[in-house]
Amino acid sequence: MLIHSKLWRALAIACVAALVVAALLLPQSFLLTAFSDLIQCVLLISGTVSFIPHVLKSQGRMRLFWALMTAGIAFWLFYQLLWTYFEVVLRQDVPNVLAGDIVLFLNCVLLFHGWQLWPFARMCPRMNMRLGWDGLISSC
């Protein structure tokens, strides 16, 4: 494994650990809200950026898999940025019905379709058929 991959993984684990420690030790406050929102944004940016090289260097079904996964994480990041804008910048509760809620739904659709193209699924034709039917059902 490359050194930058190990460093990236260590930083992601450190972010998650900091988030857990903050959630356990900090009282319910603006500081906790801002810290957790910003850490989540950092993790989602990290995930989106780390998937881009896979999209660029893969081909065919693998490229589509990585593209859908990257788009799904990017949509999730956009939705998290909306939450962060309301909670950290405007310092108000997120509305119950947010126009960006459709992005959260699209995020799930992209990730589910990406998982259906999971690279190891082609090893088992029966699994591929099952995933294909699940994809048809989830698209309806």
Secondary structure as UniProt FT lines:
FT   HELIX           3..25
FT   HELIX           30..57
FT   HELIX           60..84
FT   HELIX           85..89
FT   TURN            99..100
FT   HELIX           101..116
FT   HELIX           119..123
FT   HELIX           125..139
//
